[in-house]
Amino acid sequence: MSFLLPKATGESINLGIMGGTFDPIHIGHLVTAEEARQQFKLDHVIFMPAGTPPHKEQKYISPAEHRYIMTMLAVVDNPYFTVSRLEIENNQLSYTIDTVRRFFQIYKNGLNLYFITGADAILDIKTWKDYEELLEACSFIAASRPGYPFNKLKTIFGSAFAKIAKKIHFLEIPAMAISSTDIRRRIAEGKTIKYLTPEPVEQYIYKNKLYRQ
């Protein structure tokens, strides 16, 4: 395979997929992934930089290779983290359900899959392709900053909330107040991003003159 995945051994495995554009990856992503790994006893967390995310078609996104390299630089020192090229090597739109189906093709019946995302994204899950199949196939870990209004999810799903509630787990992460959008803005304004993203990622951004405009 041209993308990195833990080997399928035939034994049951708990995998977390952390999807996102990672433009750039930051401390909030890493803290969230590590907290999810520990709380849900995940064997690995696989960071999945999106190729062409359908929800951001109208926005400028840095080239996939830059985002992939920054993600690799950020996770290289954690033996439980790896980065997959699955979506960035796909020339089509990156739909989560397609990625999830691919993982089940690889790991067959021994896979317990958790998709790690932000609480704001989970509120839009009804707009995701084949979202009902997604909720059947895997559990979701929805990370948020403290005080995020989770009750909104009950309003969105109404009477169906009880059915999906057992598949969605909320995780409060103070570092989620950090955002890629804010990092890009700070760089464009000439402000420091130190401690907002790992130092190797910070240096990569400066070296390649990313986010200057």
Sequence and secondary structure as in RCSB ss.txt:
>XXXX:A:sequence
MSFLLPKATGESINLGIMGGTFDPIHIGHLVTAEEARQQFKLDHVIFMPAGTPPHKEQKYISPAEHRYIMTMLAV
VDNPYFTVSRLEIENNQLSYTIDTVRRFFQIYKNGLNLYFITGADAILDIKTWKDYEELLEACSFIAASRPGYPF
NKLKTIFGSAFAKIAKKIHFLEIPAMAISSTDIRRRIAEGKTIKYLTPEPVEQYIYKNKLYRQ
>XXXX:A:secstr
  S      SS EEEEEEEE  TT  HHHHHHHHHHHHHTT SEEEEEE SB GGGTTS    HHHHHHHHHHHH
TT TTEEE  TTTT SSB  HHHHHHHHHHHHGGGEEEEEEEEHHHHTTGGGSTTHHHHHHH EEEEEE TT  T
HHHHHHHGGGHHHHHTTEEEEE GGGG  HHHHHHHHHTT   BTTB HHHHHHHHHTTTT  
